[in-house]
Amino acid sequence: MRGRRCRPVAGMLVVAVAVAVAAPGALAQTVPLGPNPSECEIQAALLGVAGPDCPPLRMRRPPPPDPSQPAPPPLAAPPPAAPAKPGPVAVPALEPPPDIAKPTLRAAFRIEFAFNSAVIRPESRAILDRVAAVMTGPEAGKARFRIVGHTDAVGGDAANLALSERRARAVAAYLVETHRIAPERLEASGRGLRELLLPDQPKAAANRRVEIINLGE
């Protein structure tokens, strides 16, 4: 990305990154990748592909067989089937292919704000700096992004909805004012407590997050 290698940065607060396929109207599932994903991982989540300077993903190989364990017996060959009698061949009519849902590219971040406000804490600006590097890189092109704020279930619905929207707008403003991202490439909205990441733990800190969704060009 911009001719440099992607390295993890200590102190990052990114909690999850996801690449998911969602049906229309459905929520994409957020898959945790650990507390400190690299800029390359953020790029893969938001753009669907990592840049040429990113290292390849390391796939885990299955362990070698244990020599102390006996080998499984060979499978018996099935008896030969009787030759089928020739008959008419029915060719089904071709049907148009079904609509395939486009992949929803999104990343969820733990952005720290001052208590009950939309002021971004200094320790969370490093996360947004790396997000901005992805958005301004050549691989992003003119892609647009939606920034969605989420809260936990502490407090009322109306108050959390308003707070989550203010925080989403604060993130968008930081990206525009600090990194000169064109305002027309960003939109902000809030969902409050209506889409909890952990519905069985409504007050958990993981529910307080900011999602960034790729809307395409």
Protein Blocks (a to p, Z undefined) as FASTA:
>chain_A
ZZiacdddehiabfbdcdddddehiacddddebjbdcfklmmmmmnopacfkbccddddd
dddddfkbccdddddddddddddddddddddddddddddddddddddddddddehiabdc
fklmmmmmmmmmmmmpmklmmaccdddddddfedcfklmmmmmmmmmmmmmmmmmmmnop
afklpccddekjmlcfblmlmmbmklpccddddebZZ
